[in-house]
Amino acid sequence: MTTSLSWNFSMTAAQIIQAAYEDLLVVVPGGTVATADSTMALQRLNMIVKQLQGDTDFAPGVKVWTRQRLTLFLEIGRQSYLVGPAATDARCGANVGRTTISANEAAGQTVISITSNIDNETHQGSTVTMTNGDIVGISLDNGTIDWTTISGTPSSSSMTISVALTNASAAGKYIWWFSGRAQRFPLIEYAVLRNSSRSDTPLDIYTQVQQYEAQASKFGDGDPTCILVEPLRLNTRITLNFQPDDISKQIYMTVLYPAEDYDATSDDIAFPQEYFRLLSWELALALSPSVGRWTQQMQTNLNDARMRAKSLNPEKSIMYFQPNA
């Protein structure tokens, strides 16, 4: 017996739509879905995947394939930060690299001496390389960070920035860079405050404003010990319980990223293979009112797909109860 020896089965949005209409008996297997029907189905598919983002998959499943590590940079005296591509600042990103200035740089400089244009230490097992257009933060002698972008491809010893330094920066000061602003995320799993030596202090995470407001002191200077996380419409807001006074420390967060958009039917489905059947039957249910067809057998198939999906990555609790403890 010969097997395929392949494990790369994937589906596009068009194929999920085709399967849904075939299951609804609207088109015969291999038939053509009308353009208007395909357009409507793509919209419904986007609505479905947005509801399935975070950990909402009919059970407390953990969507590990959407897990992302983010770095939130702090500003002296600032307690509230917005995370998302719609944010007006550039203080949070994924796959952040770090290097240092290799020679003293004066205010007004646009060509900066750097120790390296790669970082293979911040993210063990991977290398982050500076590229043209990256967002870059340069720590200054006055205790602040200049945020700008990289202009051109950096060499191993220098980089050019789009906006000149506003203050001097001595050799040894840190430079951080990343490719783009982080996405608004619907769920946070863990957060730590990391210092320049990469030593972490866990932070308490609040998702209810009452928890945050119950803190007796929220306006002192110092390292935060807890954060309030509020997913807004376009961004996720992070509020600290102290006003930072050290920009060499960052907040590292483990979050679940939002489900990707499907802008065209040719887009690949950004879910694991185990979710394809669920997405097809959920889409069939969403389309059923428009075609006037939904049977008990279809409902049974949907229920079965939901049951198997919710058991895919069940949450492993870190708490347990011990009798007579």
Phi and psi restraints in degrees (value plus and minus 20) as a CYANA .aco file:
   2 THR   PHI    -127.6   -87.6
   2 THR   PSI     105.8   145.8
   3 THR   PHI    -122.9   -82.9
   3 THR   PSI     149.4   189.4
   4 SER   PHI     -93.1   -53.1
   4 SER   PSI     -49.9    -9.9
   5 LEU   PHI      36.7    76.7
   5 LEU   PSI      13.7    53.7
   6 SER   PHI    -151.7  -111.7
   6 SER   PSI     132.1   172.1
   7 TRP   PHI    -157.6  -117.6
   7 TRP   PSI      12.6    52.6
   8 ASN   PHI    -131.0   -91.0
   8 ASN   PSI       7.1    47.1
   9 PHE   PHI     -80.2   -40.2
   9 PHE   PSI     110.1   150.1
  10 SER   PHI    -163.2  -123.2
  10 SER   PSI     147.0   187.0
  11 MET   PHI    -157.2  -117.2
  11 MET   PSI     130.0   170.0
  12 THR   PHI    -116.3   -76.3
  12 THR   PSI     149.3   189.3
  13 ALA   PHI     -79.8   -39.8
  13 ALA   PSI     -57.3   -17.3
  14 ALA   PHI     -82.0   -42.0
  14 ALA   PSI     -58.6   -18.6
  15 GLN   PHI     -91.3   -51.3
  15 GLN   PSI     -56.2   -16.2
  16 ILE   PHI     -84.2   -44.2
  16 ILE   PSI     -62.8   -22.8
  17 ILE   PHI     -82.8   -42.8
  17 ILE   PSI     -63.5   -23.5
  18 GLN   PHI     -79.9   -39.9
  18 GLN   PSI     -65.6   -25.6
  19 ALA   PHI     -82.7   -42.7
  19 ALA   PSI     -60.3   -20.3
  20 ALA   PHI     -83.2   -43.2
  20 ALA   PSI     -65.3   -25.3
  21 TYR   PHI     -89.2   -49.2
  21 TYR   PSI     -53.0   -13.0
  22 GLU   PHI     -86.2   -46.2
  22 GLU   PSI     -61.9   -21.9
  23 ASP   PHI     -85.8   -45.8
  23 ASP   PSI     -49.3    -9.3
  24 LEU   PHI    -102.9   -62.9
  24 LEU   PSI     -20.6    19.4
  25 LEU   PHI      43.4    83.4
  25 LEU   PSI       7.3    47.3
  26 VAL   PHI    -103.0   -63.0
  26 VAL   PSI     -58.4   -18.4
  27 VAL   PHI    -144.4  -104.4
  27 VAL   PSI     131.4   171.4
  28 VAL   PHI     -97.1   -57.1
  28 VAL   PSI     136.6   176.6
  29 PRO   PHI     -73.0   -33.0
  29 PRO   PSI     105.9   145.9
  30 GLY   PHI      65.5   105.5
  30 GLY   PSI     -22.6    17.4
  31 GLY   PHI     -92.6   -52.6
  31 GLY   PSI     156.7   196.7
  32 THR   PHI    -124.6   -84.6
  32 THR   PSI     108.6   148.6
  33 VAL   PHI    -101.9   -61.9
  33 VAL   PSI     112.1   152.1
  34 ALA   PHI     -79.9   -39.9
  34 ALA   PSI     127.8   167.8
  35 THR   PHI     -78.3   -38.3
  35 THR   PSI     -63.8   -23.8
  36 ALA   PHI     -83.8   -43.8
  36 ALA   PSI     -60.3   -20.3
  37 ASP   PHI     -86.2   -46.2
  37 ASP   PSI     -59.0   -19.0
  38 SER   PHI     -85.3   -45.3
  38 SER   PSI     -59.9   -19.9
  39 THR   PHI     -83.4   -43.4
  39 THR   PSI     -64.8   -24.8
  40 MET   PHI     -83.6   -43.6
  40 MET   PSI     -62.3   -22.3
  41 ALA   PHI     -85.8   -45.8
  41 ALA   PSI     -56.5   -16.5
  42 LEU   PHI     -84.7   -44.7
  42 LEU   PSI     -59.0   -19.0
  43 GLN   PHI     -83.3   -43.3
  43 GLN   PSI     -65.2   -25.2
  44 ARG   PHI     -83.7   -43.7
  44 ARG   PSI     -58.3   -18.3
  45 LEU   PHI     -82.7   -42.7
  45 LEU   PSI     -62.0   -22.0
  46 ASN   PHI     -82.0   -42.0
  46 ASN   PSI     -60.4   -20.4
  47 MET   PHI     -82.7   -42.7
  47 MET   PSI     -59.1   -19.1
  48 ILE   PHI     -87.1   -47.1
  48 ILE   PSI     -68.7   -28.7
  49 VAL   PHI     -87.1   -47.1
  49 VAL   PSI     -49.8    -9.8
  50 LYS   PHI     -87.9   -47.9
  50 LYS   PSI     -53.6   -13.6
  51 GLN   PHI     -95.0   -55.0
  51 GLN   PSI     -41.8    -1.8
  52 LEU   PHI    -110.9   -70.9
  52 LEU   PSI     -17.7    22.3
  53 GLN   PHI     -97.6   -57.6
  53 GLN   PSI     155.2   195.2
  54 GLY   PHI      47.9    87.9
  54 GLY   PSI    -153.0  -113.0
  55 ASP   PHI    -135.4   -95.4
  55 ASP   PSI       3.1    43.1
  56 THR   PHI    -112.6   -72.6
  56 THR   PSI      64.9   104.9
  57 ASP   PHI    -151.6  -111.6
  57 ASP   PSI      28.3    68.3
  58 PHE   PHI      51.4    91.4
  58 PHE   PSI     -18.1    21.9
  59 ALA   PHI    -186.6  -146.6
  59 ALA   PSI     145.7   185.7
  60 PRO   PHI     -94.2   -54.2
  60 PRO   PSI      39.1    79.1
  61 GLY   PHI     -94.9   -54.9
  61 GLY   PSI     137.3   177.3
  62 VAL   PHI    -131.4   -91.4
  62 VAL   PSI      91.9   131.9
  63 LYS   PHI    -103.3   -63.3
  63 LYS   PSI      58.6    98.6
  64 VAL   PHI     -84.1   -44.1
  64 VAL   PSI     -42.8    -2.8
  65 TRP   PHI     -95.0   -55.0
  65 TRP   PSI     -32.4     7.6
  66 THR   PHI    -122.7   -82.7
  66 THR   PSI     -16.2    23.8
  67 ARG   PHI     -88.7   -48.7
  67 ARG   PSI     115.1   155.1
  68 GLN   PHI    -159.2  -119.2
  68 GLN   PSI     122.9   162.9
  69 ARG   PHI    -121.5   -81.5
  69 ARG   PSI     103.3   143.3
  70 LEU   PHI    -136.1   -96.1
  70 LEU   PSI     129.1   169.1
  71 THR   PHI    -134.7   -94.7
  71 THR   PSI     100.8   140.8
  72 LEU   PHI    -125.8   -85.8
  72 LEU   PSI      97.9   137.9
  73 PHE   PHI    -106.6   -66.6
  73 PHE   PSI     122.1   162.1
  74 LEU   PHI    -120.1   -80.1
  74 LEU   PSI     137.6   177.6
  75 GLU   PHI    -146.4  -106.4
  75 GLU   PSI     116.0   156.0
  76 ILE   PHI     -77.3   -37.3
  76 ILE   PSI     106.2   146.2
  77 GLY   PHI      61.6   101.6
  77 GLY   PSI     -20.9    19.1
  78 ARG   PHI    -124.1   -84.1
  78 ARG   PSI     109.8   149.8
  79 GLN   PHI    -125.8   -85.8
  79 GLN   PSI     -42.9    -2.9
  80 SER   PHI    -137.3   -97.3
  80 SER   PSI     114.2   154.2
  81 TYR   PHI    -154.9  -114.9
  81 TYR   PSI     125.7   165.7
  82 LEU   PHI    -126.6   -86.6
  82 LEU   PSI     113.0   153.0
  83 VAL   PHI    -134.8   -94.8
  83 VAL   PSI     102.0   142.0
  84 GLY   PHI     134.2   174.2
  84 GLY   PSI     138.3   178.3
  85 PRO   PHI     -85.5   -45.5
  85 PRO   PSI     -37.6     2.4
  86 ALA   PHI    -107.4   -67.4
  86 ALA   PSI     -25.2    14.8
  87 ALA   PHI     -87.4   -47.4
  87 ALA   PSI     129.1   169.1
  88 THR   PHI    -108.0   -68.0
  88 THR   PSI     -27.1    12.9
  89 ASP   PHI    -127.0   -87.0
  89 ASP   PSI    -196.7  -156.7
  90 ALA   PHI    -152.4  -112.4
  90 ALA   PSI      28.0    68.0
  91 ARG   PHI    -125.1   -85.1
  91 ARG   PSI     -14.1    25.9
  92 CYS   PHI    -162.2  -122.2
  92 CYS   PSI     110.1   150.1
  93 GLY   PHI    -174.3  -134.3
  93 GLY   PSI     148.1   188.1
  94 ALA   PHI    -124.4   -84.4
  94 ALA   PSI     139.9   179.9
  95 ASN   PHI      32.0    72.0
  95 ASN   PSI      34.3    74.3
  96 VAL   PHI    -101.1   -61.1
  96 VAL   PSI     114.9   154.9
  97 GLY   PHI    -123.9   -83.9
  97 GLY   PSI     136.9   176.9
  98 ARG   PHI    -158.6  -118.6
  98 ARG   PSI     117.8   157.8
  99 THR   PHI    -164.7  -124.7
  99 THR   PSI    -189.3  -149.3
 100 THR   PHI    -151.6  -111.6
 100 THR   PSI     140.0   180.0
 101 ILE   PHI     -94.2   -54.2
 101 ILE   PSI     114.6   154.6
 102 SER   PHI    -116.7   -76.7
 102 SER   PSI     -30.1     9.9
 103 ALA   PHI    -170.3  -130.3
 103 ALA   PSI     131.6   171.6
 104 ASN   PHI     -77.2   -37.2
 104 ASN   PSI     113.8   153.8
 105 GLU   PHI    -142.3  -102.3
 105 GLU   PSI     113.5   153.5
 106 ALA   PHI    -108.6   -68.6
 106 ALA   PSI     141.6   181.6
 107 ALA   PHI     -78.1   -38.1
 107 ALA   PSI     121.7   161.7
 108 GLY   PHI      75.9   115.9
 108 GLY   PSI     -27.6    12.4
 109 GLN   PHI     -94.2   -54.2
 109 GLN   PSI     123.3   163.3
 110 THR   PHI    -138.9   -98.9
 110 THR   PSI     -37.5     2.5
 111 VAL   PHI    -125.3   -85.3
 111 VAL   PSI      96.3   136.3
 112 ILE   PHI    -130.9   -90.9
 112 ILE   PSI     110.3   150.3
 113 SER   PHI     -95.6   -55.6
 113 SER   PSI     110.2   150.2
 114 ILE   PHI    -147.5  -107.5
 114 ILE   PSI     134.2   174.2
 115 THR   PHI     -94.2   -54.2
 115 THR   PSI     -56.2   -16.2
 116 SER   PHI    -181.0  -141.0
 116 SER   PSI     134.7   174.7
 117 ASN   PHI    -124.0   -84.0
 117 ASN   PSI      -8.2    31.8
 118 ILE   PHI    -152.6  -112.6
 118 ILE   PSI     139.1   179.1
 119 ASP   PHI    -160.0  -120.0
 119 ASP   PSI      95.7   135.7
 120 ASN   PHI    -137.9   -97.9
 120 ASN   PSI       1.1    41.1
 121 GLU   PHI    -132.7   -92.7
 121 GLU   PSI     -56.3   -16.3
 122 THR   PHI     -82.6   -42.6
 122 THR   PSI     -61.4   -21.4
 123 HIS   PHI    -136.2   -96.2
 123 HIS   PSI      78.4   118.4
 124 GLN   PHI     -76.2   -36.2
 124 GLN   PSI     112.2   152.2
 125 GLY   PHI      68.0   108.0
 125 GLY   PSI     -21.0    19.0
 126 SER   PHI    -160.6  -120.6
 126 SER   PSI     140.6   180.6
 127 THR   PHI    -140.4  -100.4
 127 THR   PSI     111.1   151.1
 128 VAL   PHI    -126.5   -86.5
 128 VAL   PSI     103.1   143.1
 129 THR   PHI    -134.0   -94.0
 129 THR   PSI     116.6   156.6
 130 MET   PHI     -83.9   -43.9
 130 MET   PSI     116.8   156.8
 131 THR   PHI    -156.7  -116.7
 131 THR   PSI     142.6   182.6
 132 ASN   PHI     -78.6   -38.6
 132 ASN   PSI     111.3   151.3
 133 GLY   PHI      71.3   111.3
 133 GLY   PSI     -27.3    12.7
 134 ASP   PHI     -80.7   -40.7
 134 ASP   PSI     126.3   166.3
 135 ILE   PHI     -95.2   -55.2
 135 ILE   PSI     113.8   153.8
 136 VAL   PHI    -154.4  -114.4
 136 VAL   PSI     118.3   158.3
 137 GLY   PHI    -138.4   -98.4
 137 GLY   PSI     110.5   150.5
 138 ILE   PHI    -139.8   -99.8
 138 ILE   PSI     101.5   141.5
 139 SER   PHI     -95.9   -55.9
 139 SER   PSI     117.5   157.5
 140 LEU   PHI    -130.0   -90.0
 140 LEU   PSI     146.2   186.2
 141 ASP   PHI     -86.2   -46.2
 141 ASP   PSI     -42.7    -2.7
 142 ASN   PHI    -106.4   -66.4
 142 ASN   PSI     -11.9    28.1
 143 GLY   PHI      66.4   106.4
 143 GLY   PSI      -8.3    31.7
 144 THR   PHI    -133.8   -93.8
 144 THR   PSI     158.3   198.3
 145 ILE   PHI    -142.0  -102.0
 145 ILE   PSI     108.8   148.8
 146 ASP   PHI    -106.3   -66.3
 146 ASP   PSI     107.1   147.1
 147 TRP   PHI    -128.6   -88.6
 147 TRP   PSI     108.9   148.9
 148 THR   PHI    -174.1  -134.1
 148 THR   PSI    -179.7  -139.7
 149 THR   PHI    -148.1  -108.1
 149 THR   PSI     138.7   178.7
 150 ILE   PHI    -102.3   -62.3
 150 ILE   PSI     112.7   152.7
 151 SER   PHI    -130.0   -90.0
 151 SER   PSI      94.2   134.2
 152 GLY   PHI      64.2   104.2
 152 GLY   PSI     153.6   193.6
 153 THR   PHI    -107.3   -67.3
 153 THR   PSI      99.2   139.2
 154 PRO   PHI     -87.3   -47.3
 154 PRO   PSI     131.1   171.1
 155 SER   PHI    -109.3   -69.3
 155 SER   PSI    -197.5  -157.5
 156 SER   PHI     -93.2   -53.2
 156 SER   PSI     -30.3     9.7
 157 SER   PHI    -145.5  -105.5
 157 SER   PSI     -27.7    12.3
 158 SER   PHI    -176.1  -136.1
 158 SER   PSI     136.2   176.2
 159 MET   PHI    -160.4  -120.4
 159 MET   PSI     133.3   173.3
 160 THR   PHI    -128.1   -88.1
 160 THR   PSI     113.9   153.9
 161 ILE   PHI    -130.6   -90.6
 161 ILE   PSI     135.3   175.3
 162 SER   PHI     -94.2   -54.2
 162 SER   PSI     -53.9   -13.9
 163 VAL   PHI    -141.6  -101.6
 163 VAL   PSI     111.2   151.2
 164 ALA   PHI     -83.6   -43.6
 164 ALA   PSI     134.3   174.3
 165 LEU   PHI     -78.5   -38.5
 165 LEU   PSI     117.8   157.8
 166 THR   PHI    -110.0   -70.0
 166 THR   PSI     -31.1     8.9
 167 ASN   PHI    -173.7  -133.7
 167 ASN   PSI     145.4   185.4
 168 ALA   PHI     -88.7   -48.7
 168 ALA   PSI     135.0   175.0
 169 SER   PHI    -161.4  -121.4
 169 SER   PSI     101.0   141.0
 170 ALA   PHI    -102.8   -62.8
 170 ALA   PSI     136.7   176.7
 171 ALA   PHI     -75.1   -35.1
 171 ALA   PSI     118.1   158.1
 172 GLY   PHI      78.3   118.3
 172 GLY   PSI     -33.8     6.2
 173 LYS   PHI     -88.7   -48.7
 173 LYS   PSI     129.7   169.7
 174 TYR   PHI    -101.2   -61.2
 174 TYR   PSI     128.1   168.1
 175 ILE   PHI    -145.2  -105.2
 175 ILE   PSI     111.8   151.8
 176 TRP   PHI    -141.0  -101.0
 176 TRP   PSI     129.5   169.5
 177 TRP   PHI    -168.5  -128.5
 177 TRP   PSI     134.2   174.2
 178 PHE   PHI    -178.4  -138.4
 178 PHE   PSI     142.1   182.1
 179 SER   PHI     -98.0   -58.0
 179 SER   PSI     -55.1   -15.1
 180 GLY   PHI    -181.8  -141.8
 180 GLY   PSI     142.7   182.7
 181 ARG   PHI     -83.6   -43.6
 181 ARG   PSI     125.8   165.8
 182 ALA   PHI     -86.7   -46.7
 182 ALA   PSI     136.1   176.1
 183 GLN   PHI    -100.1   -60.1
 183 GLN   PSI     135.2   175.2
 184 ARG   PHI     -80.4   -40.4
 184 ARG   PSI     109.0   149.0
 185 PHE   PHI    -134.1   -94.1
 185 PHE   PSI     123.5   163.5
 186 PRO   PHI    -106.1   -66.1
 186 PRO   PSI     -36.0     4.0
 187 LEU   PHI    -170.3  -130.3
 187 LEU   PSI     117.6   157.6
 188 ILE   PHI    -134.2   -94.2
 188 ILE   PSI     117.8   157.8
 189 GLU   PHI    -122.0   -82.0
 189 GLU   PSI     -56.9   -16.9
 190 TYR   PHI    -179.2  -139.2
 190 TYR   PSI     133.5   173.5
 191 ALA   PHI    -170.3  -130.3
 191 ALA   PSI     121.0   161.0
 192 VAL   PHI    -156.2  -116.2
 192 VAL   PSI     137.4   177.4
 193 LEU   PHI    -119.3   -79.3
 193 LEU   PSI     100.4   140.4
 194 ARG   PHI    -131.6   -91.6
 194 ARG   PSI     110.0   150.0
 195 ASN   PHI    -111.3   -71.3
 195 ASN   PSI    -198.1  -158.1
 196 SER   PHI     -86.6   -46.6
 196 SER   PSI     -40.4    -0.4
 197 SER   PHI    -108.5   -68.5
 197 SER   PSI     -14.0    26.0
 198 ARG   PHI      43.6    83.6
 198 ARG   PSI      17.0    57.0
 199 SER   PHI    -119.6   -79.6
 199 SER   PSI     112.3   152.3
 200 ASP   PHI    -126.3   -86.3
 200 ASP   PSI     124.4   164.4
 201 THR   PHI    -143.0  -103.0
 201 THR   PSI      97.3   137.3
 202 PRO   PHI     -80.9   -40.9
 202 PRO   PSI     124.2   164.2
 203 LEU   PHI    -131.2   -91.2
 203 LEU   PSI     121.7   161.7
 204 ASP   PHI     -94.2   -54.2
 204 ASP   PSI     118.3   158.3
 205 ILE   PHI    -130.7   -90.7
 205 ILE   PSI     103.3   143.3
 206 TYR   PHI    -130.1   -90.1
 206 TYR   PSI     116.8   156.8
 207 THR   PHI    -137.3   -97.3
 207 THR   PSI     -21.4    18.6
 208 GLN   PHI    -136.1   -96.1
 208 GLN   PSI     112.1   152.1
 209 VAL   PHI     -82.8   -42.8
 209 VAL   PSI     -48.6    -8.6
 210 GLN   PHI     -82.3   -42.3
 210 GLN   PSI     -55.9   -15.9
 211 GLN   PHI     -84.8   -44.8
 211 GLN   PSI     -62.3   -22.3
 212 TYR   PHI     -89.9   -49.9
 212 TYR   PSI     -65.4   -25.4
 213 GLU   PHI     -86.4   -46.4
 213 GLU   PSI     -40.8    -0.8
 214 ALA   PHI     -93.9   -53.9
 214 ALA   PSI     -31.3     8.7
 215 GLN   PHI     -85.8   -45.8
 215 GLN   PSI     108.9   148.9
 216 ALA   PHI     -85.4   -45.4
 216 ALA   PSI     -60.6   -20.6
 217 SER   PHI    -144.8  -104.8
 217 SER   PSI     104.8   144.8
 218 LYS   PHI    -149.5  -109.5
 218 LYS   PSI     -12.8    27.2
 219 PHE   PHI    -146.3  -106.3
 219 PHE   PSI      -5.6    34.4
 220 GLY   PHI    -101.2   -61.2
 220 GLY   PSI     142.5   182.5
 221 ASP   PHI    -108.2   -68.2
 221 ASP   PSI     120.0   160.0
 222 GLY   PHI     125.9   165.9
 222 GLY   PSI    -192.6  -152.6
 223 ASP   PHI     -94.9   -54.9
 223 ASP   PSI     115.7   155.7
 224 PRO   PHI     -87.5   -47.5
 224 PRO   PSI     129.0   169.0
 225 THR   PHI    -135.5   -95.5
 225 THR   PSI     -34.2     5.8
 226 CYS   PHI    -170.3  -130.3
 226 CYS   PSI     140.1   180.1
 227 ILE   PHI    -154.7  -114.7
 227 ILE   PSI     124.9   164.9
 228 LEU   PHI    -120.6   -80.6
 228 LEU   PSI     105.6   145.6
 229 VAL   PHI    -132.7   -92.7
 229 VAL   PSI     100.2   140.2
 230 GLU   PHI    -149.5  -109.5
 230 GLU   PSI      83.3   123.3
 231 PRO   PHI     -88.6   -48.6
 231 PRO   PSI      94.9   134.9
 232 LEU   PHI    -116.7   -76.7
 232 LEU   PSI    -190.9  -150.9
 233 ARG   PHI     -87.5   -47.5
 233 ARG   PSI     -64.2   -24.2
 234 LEU   PHI    -132.4   -92.4
 234 LEU   PSI     -39.8     0.2
 235 ASN   PHI    -158.9  -118.9
 235 ASN   PSI     146.6   186.6
 236 THR   PHI    -126.5   -86.5
 236 THR   PSI     108.4   148.4
 237 ARG   PHI    -115.1   -75.1
 237 ARG   PSI     111.0   151.0
 238 ILE   PHI    -133.5   -93.5
 238 ILE   PSI     102.4   142.4
 239 THR   PHI    -139.2   -99.2
 239 THR   PSI     109.0   149.0
 240 LEU   PHI    -114.4   -74.4
 240 LEU   PSI     140.4   180.4
 241 ASN   PHI    -115.8   -75.8
 241 ASN   PSI     -20.1    19.9
 242 PHE   PHI    -158.9  -118.9
 242 PHE   PSI     139.8   179.8
 243 GLN   PHI    -109.3   -69.3
 243 GLN   PSI      94.8   134.8
 244 PRO   PHI     -79.0   -39.0
 244 PRO   PSI     125.6   165.6
 245 ASP   PHI    -150.7  -110.7
 245 ASP   PSI      -4.6    35.4
 246 ASP   PHI    -165.3  -125.3
 246 ASP   PSI      85.2   125.2
 247 ILE   PHI    -100.4   -60.4
 247 ILE   PSI     -22.2    17.8
 248 SER   PHI     -98.4   -58.4
 248 SER   PSI     -27.6    12.4
 249 LYS   PHI    -125.0   -85.0
 249 LYS   PSI     124.1   164.1
 250 GLN   PHI    -150.3  -110.3
 250 GLN   PSI     141.2   181.2
 251 ILE   PHI    -118.4   -78.4
 251 ILE   PSI     101.9   141.9
 252 TYR   PHI    -122.0   -82.0
 252 TYR   PSI     105.5   145.5
 253 MET   PHI    -141.8  -101.8
 253 MET   PSI     118.4   158.4
 254 THR   PHI    -121.8   -81.8
 254 THR   PSI      97.6   137.6
 255 VAL   PHI    -149.4  -109.4
 255 VAL   PSI     145.9   185.9
 256 LEU   PHI    -121.6   -81.6
 256 LEU   PSI      99.5   139.5
 257 TYR   PHI     -92.5   -52.5
 257 TYR   PSI     136.3   176.3
 258 PRO   PHI     -89.6   -49.6
 258 PRO   PSI     138.1   178.1
 259 ALA   PHI     -86.4   -46.4
 259 ALA   PSI     120.6   160.6
 260 GLU   PHI     -87.8   -47.8
 260 GLU   PSI     132.8   172.8
 261 ASP   PHI     -95.0   -55.0
 261 ASP   PSI     133.1   173.1
 262 TYR   PHI    -132.7   -92.7
 262 TYR   PSI      76.9   116.9
 263 ASP   PHI    -101.2   -61.2
 263 ASP   PSI     -42.1    -2.1
 264 ALA   PHI    -165.5  -125.5
 264 ALA   PSI     135.5   175.5
 265 THR   PHI     -87.3   -47.3
 265 THR   PSI     -36.2     3.8
 266 SER   PHI    -100.7   -60.7
 266 SER   PSI     -28.7    11.3
 267 ASP   PHI     -86.5   -46.5
 267 ASP   PSI     118.2   158.2
 268 ASP   PHI     -90.3   -50.3
 268 ASP   PSI     128.8   168.8
 269 ILE   PHI     -94.8   -54.8
 269 ILE   PSI     105.0   145.0
 270 ALA   PHI    -113.8   -73.8
 270 ALA   PSI      23.5    63.5
 271 PHE   PHI    -144.2  -104.2
 271 PHE   PSI     136.3   176.3
 272 PRO   PHI     -82.6   -42.6
 272 PRO   PSI     141.8   181.8
 273 GLN   PHI     -75.5   -35.5
 273 GLN   PSI     -51.8   -11.8
 274 GLU   PHI     -86.0   -46.0
 274 GLU   PSI     -36.1     3.9
 275 TYR   PHI    -117.1   -77.1
 275 TYR   PSI     -26.7    13.3
 276 PHE   PHI     -79.8   -39.8
 276 PHE   PSI     -65.0   -25.0
 277 ARG   PHI     -83.9   -43.9
 277 ARG   PSI     -61.4   -21.4
 278 LEU   PHI     -81.9   -41.9
 278 LEU   PSI     -66.9   -26.9
 279 LEU   PHI     -81.0   -41.0
 279 LEU   PSI     -59.1   -19.1
 280 SER   PHI     -83.3   -43.3
 280 SER   PSI     -64.8   -24.8
 281 TRP   PHI     -95.8   -55.8
 281 TRP   PSI     -53.4   -13.4
 282 GLU   PHI     -83.9   -43.9
 282 GLU   PSI     -59.4   -19.4
 283 LEU   PHI     -86.9   -46.9
 283 LEU   PSI     -59.9   -19.9
 284 ALA   PHI     -79.7   -39.7
 284 ALA   PSI     -62.0   -22.0
 285 LEU   PHI     -83.1   -43.1
 285 LEU   PSI     -63.2   -23.2
 286 ALA   PHI     -84.5   -44.5
 286 ALA   PSI     -50.1   -10.1
 287 LEU   PHI    -107.8   -67.8
 287 LEU   PSI     -35.5     4.5
 288 SER   PHI     -78.4   -38.4
 288 SER   PSI     -58.0   -18.0
 289 PRO   PHI     -81.8   -41.8
 289 PRO   PSI     -54.9   -14.9
 290 SER   PHI     -93.4   -53.4
 290 SER   PSI     -43.0    -3.0
 291 VAL   PHI    -125.4   -85.4
 291 VAL   PSI     -28.4    11.6
 292 GLY   PHI      48.0    88.0
 292 GLY   PSI      15.6    55.6
 293 ARG   PHI    -165.8  -125.8
 293 ARG   PSI     103.5   143.5
 294 TRP   PHI    -180.4  -140.4
 294 TRP   PSI      97.9   137.9
 295 THR   PHI    -128.3   -88.3
 295 THR   PSI     148.4   188.4
 296 GLN   PHI     -83.1   -43.1
 296 GLN   PSI     -56.4   -16.4
 297 GLN   PHI     -85.9   -45.9
 297 GLN   PSI     -57.8   -17.8
 298 MET   PHI     -83.2   -43.2
 298 MET   PSI     -62.4   -22.4
 299 GLN   PHI     -83.4   -43.4
 299 GLN   PSI     -58.5   -18.5
 300 THR   PHI     -82.8   -42.8
 300 THR   PSI     -62.7   -22.7
 301 ASN   PHI     -83.1   -43.1
 301 ASN   PSI     -61.3   -21.3
 302 LEU   PHI     -84.2   -44.2
 302 LEU   PSI     -64.9   -24.9
 303 ASN   PHI     -80.6   -40.6
 303 ASN   PSI     -60.6   -20.6
 304 ASP   PHI     -85.6   -45.6
 304 ASP   PSI     -61.9   -21.9
 305 ALA   PHI     -84.0   -44.0
 305 ALA   PSI     -59.8   -19.8
 306 ARG   PHI     -83.9   -43.9
 306 ARG   PSI     -63.8   -23.8
 307 MET   PHI     -80.5   -40.5
 307 MET   PSI     -63.4   -23.4
 308 ARG   PHI     -91.6   -51.6
 308 ARG   PSI     -55.5   -15.5
 309 ALA   PHI     -87.1   -47.1
 309 ALA   PSI     -60.7   -20.7
 310 LYS   PHI     -91.4   -51.4
 310 LYS   PSI     -35.3     4.7
 311 SER   PHI    -116.2   -76.2
 311 SER   PSI     -17.9    22.1
 312 LEU   PHI     -85.0   -45.0
 312 LEU   PSI     -73.8   -33.8
 313 ASN   PHI    -151.2  -111.2
 313 ASN   PSI      48.2    88.2
 314 PRO   PHI     -83.2   -43.2
 314 PRO   PSI     124.2   164.2
 315 GLU   PHI     -86.8   -46.8
 315 GLU   PSI     114.7   154.7
 316 LYS   PHI    -118.2   -78.2
 316 LYS   PSI      95.1   135.1
 317 SER   PHI     -93.4   -53.4
 317 SER   PSI     124.9   164.9
 318 ILE   PHI    -120.3   -80.3
 318 ILE   PSI     -11.6    28.4
 319 MET   PHI    -134.7   -94.7
 319 MET   PSI     130.5   170.5
 320 TYR   PHI    -170.1  -130.1
 320 TYR   PSI     139.4   179.4
 321 PHE   PHI    -130.3   -90.3
 321 PHE   PSI     116.3   156.3
 322 GLN   PHI    -144.4  -104.4
 322 GLN   PSI     100.4   140.4
 323 PRO   PHI     -86.2   -46.2
 323 PRO   PSI     126.2   166.2
 324 ASN   PHI      39.5    79.5
 324 ASN   PSI       9.1    49.1
